[in-house]
Amino acid sequence: MSWSKSISLDVANKIFDVIGVSFEQNELEGGYIAKHESKTLRRSTLTACCIAVLSDWVTIKEN
């Protein structure tokens, strides 16, 4: 499986809405950030969230 280097914010927000994570552009951070409620997610936390959601999504698509 190959991954694109980019994804639209709309698509990312739809996929990760199920766990309450949203993405937004933030000029102070120099790019994009992920938020859960009022918290900004760190890279390791975000990676774990991505793996969990995408694993479930792939499993659902296979069934």
Backbone hydrogen bonds, N-H to C=O, Kabsch-Sander energy under -0.5 kcal/mol:
donor,donor_aa,acceptor,acceptor_aa,energy
12,A,8,S,-2.4
13,N,9,L,-2.7
14,K,10,D,-1.8
15,I,11,V,-2.4
16,F,12,A,-2.5
17,D,13,N,-0.8
18,V,15,I,-0.6
19,I,16,F,-1.3
20,G,17,D,-1.6
21,V,16,F,-2.0
22,S,35,K,-2.7
24,E,33,I,-2.2
26,N,31,G,-3.8
30,G,26,N,-0.6
30,G,27,E,-0.6
31,G,26,N,-2.0
33,I,24,E,-2.7
35,K,22,S,-3.3
36,H,39,K,-2.6
37,E,20,G,-0.7
39,K,36,H,-2.5
41,L,34,A,-2.7
41,L,39,K,-0.5
46,L,42,R,-2.8
47,T,43,R,-2.7
48,A,44,S,-1.9
49,C,45,T,-2.2
50,C,46,L,-2.7
51,I,47,T,-2.5
52,A,48,A,-2.2
53,V,49,C,-2.6
54,L,50,C,-2.7
55,S,51,I,-2.2
56,D,52,A,-2.0
57,W,53,V,-2.5
58,V,54,L,-2.5
59,T,55,S,-2.2
60,I,56,D,-2.5
61,K,57,W,-2.3
62,E,58,V,-2.0
63,N,59,T,-1.6
